């Protein structure tokens, strides 16, 4: 297996290039330079802040927190603005994760209050997804992705009340061999959602084996061991095509988008480490070294084609190191 400590330092060195001159963190191109033509993304800022908090890089943590207090914060309506002006659960729970990991109690309390006030739906025990800027309207869509990262963030707070909510959310999603991703406002599954947009970055059509691995890791940490192992096995069965993991499958487990995304392999590695599957963990690190880790350009290729060559049909550049560092940390903690 690769030198994990060296890989962590290599990833952090690459991440340092994301510092945006106007505050917060920028989208990184494949060569590690910041793309200042793109708007600053709240999800990148929060995830990079979280990454630097894990690494104890207080200067960069403060850089990210300052952007959350200024550029991204909506002083008129509350909460934090996405690049398109909406208010998204996906990004707000990353504010929670960044604040909790950075030890910023005031920001954490503010973020949890926003989650409680707008996103948490007590009737269904899960998170709503997207609001307008002034919180006056909520999109009818409900999704597994925002809720999954909500679980991660709630656990990170270390607060029993929020950990119990994380368990309630988890119970909704981990009952089968694959995770149903898309729902309407009263949590009826929407199996045909985004059929015409199968390569969507955040809401792809079908099921996503990478999320099966993520849910397995999170569920295991919350005591759902049987469910976690079922999801882990299901993600391998659906996702592995002989030379890599596909991005999405249909509800019979047949591949839809065959591109290999780096985050899927990262989450497979992390889940294997947490669930105590060292043979899988070792084999997947070897795969990462062979095809994903870019020793010349830095970080990991974010997408490969079916021949494991760099591609950009779903993701371009190397926006952040959140998933790759998560795989490293999970393996280090398990070793």
N, C-alpha and C positions, 0 to 999 in steps of 0.2 A: 504494500500500500504506500501511497505517496507520503512525503514528509508533511504532516498536517500543520505543524507550527510554521514551517516555511510557506506553505500555501496560504495560511491566514495572513501572514505579513505581506505576501505578494498581492493578495486581494485588497488589503487595506491601502497599500501603496497606489494601486490603480484607482481606488475610490477617492483618494485625495485630489485627483484631477477634476472632480465634479464641482469643486467650489465655484459658485457663481459670483461674479464681481458685484452684483447688485443685491446679494444676500441669498442664503440657502444654497441649494445644490442643483446642478444642471443635468440634463440628459447627456450621457457620455456616448460618443461615437465609437466605432469599432477600434479606432487607434488610441482611445483613451482621452481624446480632447473633448472639452465641453461644447455642446451644440447650443450656442447662445441665440440661434435663430428660433429655437422652440420656446414656447412659454414655459415658465417654471411650473412643474407638476407637484401638487401637494403630496401625492403618493411617493414620489422620488425623494422629496425633502424629508418626509417622516421616516422613510425606510433608511436613508443614509444617516440621519440623526441617530436612529436606533443602532445601526451598525457601529458608528463611532462611539456610542455610549457603551456598547459591549466591549469595545477595545480600550476604553478609558481615555479616549482622545478628547479631553475636556474643551480644548479650543474649537474643535470642529463641532462638537455637540452644541456649544453655545452659539456657533454660527447658524446651525439649523434651528435651534430654539428661537433665536432672534427673528428669523424669517417667519416662524409660526406666530410670533407675537405682533408682527408688523405686516409683511406683505400678504400673508395668507389669511390672517384673521379678519373677520367681518365685524367691524366695530358697531355697525348700525343694527344688523339683525342677529348677530351672534353666530358662533361656529366658525368654520374655516372654508374658504372658497376653493372649489376645484378650478382647473384651468378654464373650463367652459362656464364658470359662474354658478354651477349648481352646488348643492350640499349632498355629499355622498357618504353613506355609512362606511363603505370600503375605506375611504381616506380618513374619516373621523376615528375609526378604531385604530388606525396607524398613528394618529395623534396621541391616543391613549397609550399605545405601545411605546412610542418614543418618550413620552413624558414619564411613564412608569420606569423605564429602563434608565433614563437620565436622572431620576430622582428629583424631578421638578414637581413638588407636591401641589403647588398652586395651579400649574398648567394641567396636571392630572385631574384635579378636582373640577376645573372648568370643563375639560373634555368629557369627563364622566357625566357631568350635569347635562351637557348637550346630548350625549347618547341617551341618557335617561329620559330627557324631555321630549325628544323628537324621534329617535330611531327605535328605542325599545318598545315592543308591542307585547304588553303583559298577557293579552288574551291568547296569543299564539306562542308566547315564549321564545321569540326570535326577533331579529332586527328588520325593520323596513329598510328600503334601499336608497332611493334618491328623492330629494326635495328640490323645489325651486329655491332661488337665492333668498327669498323672504320667508321661507318655510310655509307658504300659503297652500301649496299643493304637493302631494306625494305621488310619484309614479306608481302605477298599479303593479309593476313588476316586483317580485321578491326573489332573492337569489341565494344560493349556497355559498358563493365566494365571499361576499361581505360577512356573512355569518361565521364562516370558517375563521377568517382573520379576526372577527370579533371574539371568538373563543380564545384565540392566541393572546389577544390584548387583555381580556378579562382575567385570564390566569396570571398574566404578567403583573397585574396590579397587586397581587398578594392579598387581596381583600376577600374574605370568605363569602360575603354577599355576592360579589361579582363572579367568584368561582362557581357558585351554585347556579348562577344564570348561564355560565358557560356549559355546565352539565345539561341544563334544560335545552339549550340550543343543540348540543351534540346529540341528544336523544332523538331529535327530529330527523337527523341526516344519516345515521350510521347503522340502519337496520338491515341493509342488504349487501350485495357483493359489489355494487357500484353506487355512486352518489347521484341522485337526481339533482340537477343544477338549477332548473328554472321553474318558477311558480307564478301564479297570479296573486292578487292582493289578499285572497283568503286561503292561500297555500294549497291550491290545486295544481298538480304538476302540469307543466306546459311542454310536452315532449317535442313539439315541432318548433319551439322558439329558436329564432335565428337560423332556420334551415337554409335561408338564402345568404347567410353570412357565416359560413362554417369556420373561417379563420379569425373570427373576432378575438381580440386580445384578452378580453375580460368576460365575455359572455358567449363562448362558442356553442354552436349547435351540438347536441348529443351529450355524452358523458366524457369526463376528463380523467384518465387514469392518474395523472399527477395529483389531482385533488383527492383521489382515493388514498394515495400515499400520505398526503398531508392530514386528512381526517384520521387515518389510522394512527399516525403519530400523536395527534392531539387527543384522540379518544383513549389511547393507551394511558396517557398521562393523567387522565381523569377517571381511570378505573374501569373503562369499558374494554377489557382485554379481549374477550371473545369477538366482539364487534370489530375491534382493531385488526385482529388477525384475519378475519373474514375479508375485510376491505383490502388489506395488504395482499392477500392471495388473489383477490379479484382484480386488483390493479395490475399485478404481474400477468395474469391470464389475459386480460383485455389489452394491455399496453405493449407487451413485449412481442416484437415481430421477428426476432432472430438476430438482429444486429443493433437494436435500439428500441426506445419507447416512443410510440406514436403520440400525437397531441390529443386526438379525440377519437371516440368510437361511437357507434350507434347503440341502441338498447338491446341488441343481440351480441354486442361485443365486437362487431366488425369495424375495422378502421375506417375513419372518414378523412381526417387530415393526418397524413403520414409523416409530416415534418417532425423532427426531433427538437424539442425545446429544452434548453439547458435546465430550466427550473424543474422540469419533470424528473430528470435524472437526479438532481439535487435532493428533491423530496423523497425519491426512492431510497437514496443513500441514508438520509436522515431517519426515515422510518425504519430501515433495516437496523440502524444503530440503536434506536430507542427500543425496538421490539426484540433485540437480541438475536439478530440473524447475521452473524459475522461472515458467512460464506457469500451471501448476497451482497453485503456491504463491501467486501473486498473485491468481488467481481465488478461491481459497479464503479468503484474507484478506479479500477484498471481501465474500464471503458471511458471514464471521464478523462483520464490521462491520455488515452489513445486518440480521442476524437474531439473532445470539447475544450480542454484546457489549452489556451493559446499562450504558449511559452514565449513567442516572439512579440505579439501585440499586447499581451496582458489580459487578465481576467479569463472568462470563458466565452467562447462563441455562444451567442444567445439562441441561435437556431441553426440546425443542420438539415440538409435534404435527406432523402431516403438512402443516398449513398454516403451519408455522413460527411458531406461537404458543406462549408459555410453557405448559408442562404438567408433570405430576408423576406419571406412571404408573410410571416406573422409579426416578427420583431426585426427592427433594424438597429444597428449599433449594439452597445453593451450598457444599457441604461443604468443599472445599479448592481450591487454585489450581494444583495439581501439573501437570495436563495443559496448562492454558492457558499457564503460565509456560514449560513445555517447548517449546511451539510458538514462543513469542517468542524463547527462547534459541536454538533451532535456526535460525530465520531470521536472527537477529543474527550467529550464527557463520558462516552461509553468505554473508552480504552482504559 
